[in-house]
Each structure stands twice: as structure tokens, then as C-alpha cells.
Amino acid sequence: MHIPILVNEILAQLAIESHHILFDGTGGYGGHSAAMLAGLETGKLHIADRDPVAVAHLQDRFNGDARVSIYPMTYADFVTTVAVATEPAYPRKIDRLLVDLGMSSMQLDDVSRGFGYLHDGPLDMRMNPEDPISAADILNRYSAQDLSDIFFRYGELHQNKILVQNILSVRRHTPIVETAQLRDLIKTSYHFGKRPIMMRHFAQVFQALRIVINREFEELERLIQCVDQVMSAEGRVAFLTFHSQEDRLVKHGMRAYPHWRMMTKHVVLADQSELRENSRAKAAKLRVYQRCY
Ligand SMILES: C[S@@+](CC[C@H](N)C(=O)[O-])C[C@H]1O[C@@H](n2cnc3c(N)ncnc32)[C@H](O)[C@@H]1O
């Protein structure tokens, strides 16, 4: 089960009213959606997720609730459609929008998806299995320069030359298709003094691949480009991010709109009691923006 993060803080800052049009762009297990629905009467909740497993789960969870519509698509596709849509299936404007940009526990714990570096599984990492490129495709086909750029830019792994050389030399005779192979390649490419440093390298490499495969930064940039257009006059947008690059993208992207202000002076973090319940909340940072004319 996925435990939703910073629920009370998100609800407090979104201040949802019973008639509001809401959009949860990353429905996942539906935890935040359920919380957002609590005070909704005449309003509507639109939920998107790109992962068909999550969509099936959401359809099941909110089955029969006339306030809810579920869209098997990315959140950026949803908002760009809203920006131009005339079809009744899409809202004209959105009052409250949330994106929770982490991985769901359903995704991380399913070894067949290949997201988790602690598990043995296929090197896939596509949130939507119909997307064209898997982690194995990247590791077996991309040039040394492209691999190095990916690890540098998206994993902030600045020393990656030996890792890239080792990937190229292994794939000459054996396709790299399992998470265990990638872990071994990372282990043989660095001298780790301590286990936490090794784990950090695993996380950086897996994160870099996941970001590229799922075009995560492009999604976020496309959303930010549309925010001003699709949100209503008193709109509020909540971004829950899980690493510094994502948080920077939000911070810098939202600066393009001087009439949008962050509602708190600093990002909101999970407190000790939430961290005790849910270690995945450790990296979470919440920024909520409101339009101020
Ligand atoms: C951390 S989970 C969300 C959990 C959810 N807030 C809850 O309370 O259960 C992130 C979800 O967002 C989905 N996702 C990630 N990027 C997406 C995108 N660009 N568009 C739509 N869904 C996306 C993932 O498939 C995953 O199910």
C-alpha cells in the first residue's frame, strides 16, 4: 500500500471548496485524491496517471463516484488538452491542481517493473509499458557520450567514465537486461568506502535512467508552461518533489509568472512523526503556489 505524503499540509494550503474543479495529475494509489474528495460536493475531481496498473486501481477505488473522472494519460497531456479543449470530457479551468512526483510503492515494490535497485528484475522502468524505450534499451544501445550525459545530467553522477566503459565492454558480449547486472556494473566501477555511498550510487544511476525513460523533466516543464492558462482566477497548484533537480525546475519555472506566489516562505517538509511512519517522505518537498493579481 502507498502512504500519501504531507496530506494535511497539502489540504491546508489548497483550501478546497465544495464546488471546486480539482486535478490530481499523479493519481497513483489514490490516497491524495481520496483526501481531496472529502469536502467536494458539486465540484469534480479529474485524476490522471500514465501507469495502466495505477489507472486500473483508481477505477476500482473510485468506481461509481460521479464526482470523479479518470484519465489514462500523462498530466502534461491532460493540461495541454485542457488548454485547447472544447470537448465536455475536459474541464474549462482548474481550481486546484496537485502533482506528487515520486514513485508509488506499487511501482517500486513490483519487481517486474525494474524500478527498485534493491530487487532483482528486468531493466524496464517504464511507467507506461507502451512507451517506446526501456532501461535495457538505453544501456544496450546508447553511445558512450549519451550514457555519460544521462548519468551526469539526471543522476548528478559526475564521475561516470569507468561505469560507461564497463557498460560498453559488457554489452559487447552479453545484453544488459537485469537490475542485478546493472548493480554489479556499478559495484565494479567504483571503490565504495561505505555501504551508504554504494547505495547512493545505485540510486543516482537508477534515477537518471528513470527520468530519461519517462521524460520526467519534459512533463514538468510542459505542465508549468500551461499553468497560467489552465488555472482559474484563484487557482492554486501544489508540487510535491523528491529530488533537488525537480524542485529547482519548479522553483525556476514558476518564476516565469510574477503574479504567482509561493504560499509559504520555505518549502514544506514532513515532520518527525510522518517520517517515523513513512521513510519515503524523507526526500519530499512541497511547494504550493497561488495566483495573486
Ligand atoms: C508517488 S505516486 C502518486 C501517489 C498518489 N499521490 C497517492 O496518494 O496514492 C506517482 C504516480 O504518478 C504517476 N506519474 C508519474 N509521472 C506521471 C506523469 N507525467 N503523468 C501522469 N502520471 C504520472 C506514476 O505512474 C505514479 O502512479
The ligand as an SDF file (V2000), in Angstrom:
LIG
                    3D

 27 29  0  0  0  0  0  0  0  0999 V2000
    4.0070    8.9870   -5.9000 C   0  0  0  0  0  0  0  0  0  0  0  0
    2.8320    8.2660   -6.9450 S   0  0  0  0  0  0  0  0  0  0  0  0
    1.3970    9.1400   -6.5300 C   0  0  0  0  0  0  0  0  0  0  0  0
    0.7540    8.6290   -5.3050 C   0  0  0  0  0  0  0  0  0  0  0  0
   -0.5670    9.2950   -5.0070 C   0  0  0  0  0  0  0  0  0  0  0  0
   -0.4160   10.6970   -4.7600 N   0  0  0  0  0  0  0  0  0  0  0  0
   -1.2670    8.5950   -3.8680 C   0  0  0  0  0  0  0  0  0  0  0  0
   -1.5820    9.2630   -2.8690 O   0  0  0  0  0  0  0  0  0  0  0  0
   -1.5180    7.3990   -3.9410 O   0  0  0  0  0  0  0  0  0  0  0  0
    3.1810    8.8980   -8.5060 C   0  0  0  0  0  0  0  0  0  0  0  0
    2.2420    8.4030   -9.5900 C   0  0  0  0  0  0  0  0  0  0  0  0
    2.3590    9.3250  -10.6490 O   0  0  0  0  0  0  0  0  0  0  0  0
    2.3690    8.6380  -11.8600 C   0  0  0  0  0  0  0  0  0  0  0  0
    3.0710    9.5090  -12.8040 N   0  0  0  0  0  0  0  0  0  0  0  0
    4.3680    9.8400  -12.8260 C   0  0  0  0  0  0  0  0  0  0  0  0
    4.6110   10.7160  -13.8080 N   0  0  0  0  0  0  0  0  0  0  0  0
    3.4230   10.9580  -14.3950 C   0  0  0  0  0  0  0  0  0  0  0  0
    3.0110   11.8050  -15.4580 C   0  0  0  0  0  0  0  0  0  0  0  0
    3.8830   12.5670  -16.1030 N   0  0  0  0  0  0  0  0  0  0  0  0
    1.7140   11.8310  -15.7890 N   0  0  0  0  0  0  0  0  0  0  0  0
    0.8070   11.0560  -15.1280 C   0  0  0  0  0  0  0  0  0  0  0  0
    1.1400   10.2200  -14.1270 N   0  0  0  0  0  0  0  0  0  0  0  0
    2.4340   10.1900  -13.7570 C   0  0  0  0  0  0  0  0  0  0  0  0
    3.0570    7.3490  -11.5810 C   0  0  0  0  0  0  0  0  0  0  0  0
    2.6730    6.3700  -12.5060 O   0  0  0  0  0  0  0  0  0  0  0  0
    2.5910    7.0500  -10.1570 C   0  0  0  0  0  0  0  0  0  0  0  0
    1.4480    6.2280  -10.1760 O   0  0  0  0  0  0  0  0  0  0  0  0
  1  2  1  0
  2  3  1  0
  2 10  1  0
  3  4  1  0
  4  5  1  0
  5  6  1  0
  5  7  1  0
  7  8  2  0
  7  9  1  0
 10 11  1  0
 11 12  1  0
 11 26  1  0
 12 13  1  0
 13 14  1  0
 13 24  1  0
 14 15  1  0
 14 23  1  0
 15 16  2  0
 16 17  1  0
 17 18  1  0
 17 23  2  0
 18 19  1  0
 18 20  2  0
 20 21  1  0
 21 22  2  0
 22 23  1  0
 24 25  1  0
 24 26  1  0
 26 27  1  0
M  CHG  2   2   1   9  -1
M  END
$$$$
